[in-house]
Amino acid sequence: MVQAQSEEISTKFMSGNVIFTWPSSGDSSSYDVTITRNTTKDQRKRITVPEYIVKNAILYHSIDITMYYLAPTVREIRSAYNGSLQDEAAHRMIAVCGFQS
């Protein structure tokens, strides 16, 4: 298992999956998430738990997540996972954190 952490989003690589987690917000019962696998961006999804799992992450060179806290104000947090397809131990995470007003 390989881990990295940005200011808000933790990233774990486990059993071929990437698990993004972030602190729950007492002010928000749901979060909006957008995932980009390589260059393919998914539609924005609303979830109710502070975790998102990308299965079969080994298939992608990079995975980016943008998570939006919805209350009390909209706040955007980003994290990126960039990995080597050849060796799980070579996986490395690059995490960035941004805010949207």
C-alpha positions as CSV (number, residue, x, y, z in Angstrom):
1,M,0.0,0.0,0.0
2,V,1.3,3.4,-1.0
3,Q,-0.1,6.6,0.6
4,A,0.1,10.3,0.0
5,Q,-1.8,13.2,1.5
6,S,-2.5,16.7,0.3
7,E,-3.9,19.3,2.7
8,E,-7.4,17.8,2.4
9,I,-7.4,14.5,0.4
10,S,-5.6,11.3,1.3
11,T,-4.7,8.9,-1.5
12,K,-4.1,5.2,-1.0
13,F,-3.2,2.5,-3.6
14,M,-4.4,-0.9,-2.5
15,S,-5.1,-4.1,-4.4
16,G,-5.1,-2.3,-7.8
17,N,-7.5,0.4,-6.7
18,V,-6.9,4.1,-5.7
19,I,-8.9,5.2,-2.7
20,F,-9.4,9.0,-2.2
21,T,-10.6,10.1,1.2
22,W,-11.1,13.4,2.9
23,P,-12.3,14.7,6.2
24,S,-16.1,14.8,6.6
25,S,-17.7,18.1,6.8
26,G,-20.2,18.7,9.6
27,D,-21.8,21.3,7.4
28,S,-22.3,19.2,4.4
29,S,-24.0,15.8,4.1
30,S,-22.9,15.3,0.4
31,Y,-20.0,16.0,-1.8
32,D,-19.6,16.4,-5.6
33,V,-16.8,14.5,-7.2
34,T,-15.3,14.6,-10.7
35,I,-12.8,12.0,-11.8
36,T,-10.5,12.2,-14.8
37,R,-8.8,9.0,-15.8
38,N,-5.9,9.8,-18.1
39,T,-7.6,12.5,-20.2
40,T,-11.2,11.1,-20.0
41,K,-13.3,13.2,-17.5
42,D,-16.4,11.6,-15.9
43,Q,-19.5,13.6,-15.2
44,R,-19.8,15.2,-11.8
45,K,-21.3,12.8,-9.2
46,R,-22.9,13.5,-5.9
47,I,-21.9,11.1,-3.1
48,T,-22.7,11.0,0.6
49,V,-19.5,9.5,2.1
50,P,-16.1,11.2,2.2
51,E,-14.5,8.5,0.0
52,Y,-14.2,7.6,-3.6
53,I,-12.7,4.4,-5.0
54,V,-11.3,4.1,-8.5
55,K,-11.2,0.5,-9.4
56,N,-8.5,-1.1,-11.6
57,A,-6.4,2.0,-11.3
58,I,-3.4,0.1,-12.8
59,L,-5.1,0.7,-16.2
60,Y,-4.5,4.4,-16.0
61,H,-1.4,6.5,-16.1
62,S,-3.0,9.3,-14.1
63,I,-6.2,9.8,-12.1
64,D,-7.3,13.2,-11.0
65,I,-10.1,13.9,-8.5
66,T,-11.9,17.2,-7.9
67,M,-14.1,17.2,-4.8
68,Y,-16.4,20.0,-3.9
69,Y,-17.6,20.6,-0.3
70,L,-21.1,22.0,-0.8
71,A,-21.7,23.8,2.5
72,P,-21.4,26.3,4.1
73,T,-19.7,27.7,0.9
74,V,-18.6,25.8,-2.2
75,R,-15.0,24.8,-1.8
76,E,-13.0,22.9,-4.4
77,I,-10.2,20.4,-3.4
78,R,-8.0,18.6,-6.0
79,S,-5.7,15.7,-5.8
80,A,-3.9,13.7,-8.5
81,Y,-2.6,10.1,-8.6
82,N,0.1,9.4,-11.2
83,G,1.4,5.9,-11.3
84,S,3.8,3.5,-13.1
85,L,2.0,0.6,-14.8
86,Q,5.0,-1.7,-14.3
87,D,5.5,-1.9,-10.6
88,E,3.1,-1.2,-7.7
89,A,6.1,0.0,-5.6
90,A,6.9,2.6,-8.3
91,H,3.5,4.3,-7.9
92,R,3.8,7.9,-6.8
93,M,1.2,10.4,-5.9
94,I,1.2,14.1,-6.6
95,A,-1.3,16.0,-4.6
96,V,-2.4,19.6,-5.1
97,C,-4.9,21.5,-3.2
98,G,-6.9,24.4,-4.7
99,F,-9.8,26.5,-3.5
100,Q,-12.7,28.0,-5.4
101,S,-14.5,31.1,-4.2
